[in-house]
């Protein structure tokens, strides 16, 4: 799996805050934080309508939508 590094200085509209929170919440996890430690209310509220949280499963058709903005 390819994991790209992002320079948060290039992020706009509250995304730098999301990026910072994501890395704080994920701790030592390889990809991202577990759903049990991720608090969406820590994200900028103006972004919640445009956020999608999806648990990817194998096969993909068994994936679960945890949150879908509007």
QUIRA-V602812 format. One record per pair of residues at least 6 apart in sequence whose C-alpha atoms are under 7 Angstrom apart, sorted by the first residue. I is the first residue (numbers start at 1). J is the second residue. D is the distance in Angstrom with one decimal. If there is no record, write none. Layout:
((I;J;D) (I;J;D))
This chain:
((8;16;5.3) (8;19;6.9) (14;44;6.3) (18;43;5.8) (22;33;7.0) (25;33;5.5) (25;37;6.7) (25;38;6.3) (26;32;4.9) (26;33;3.7) (48;69;5.9) (49;69;4.0) (49;70;5.1) (50;69;5.1) (50;70;6.8) (51;68;6.4) (51;69;5.3) (52;67;5.6) (52;68;4.7) (52;69;6.2) (53;65;6.0) (53;66;5.2) (53;67;4.9) (53;68;6.5) (54;63;7.0) (54;64;5.8) (54;65;4.5) (54;66;5.6) (55;63;5.5) (55;64;5.1) (55;65;6.4) (56;63;4.7) (56;64;6.8) (57;63;4.7))
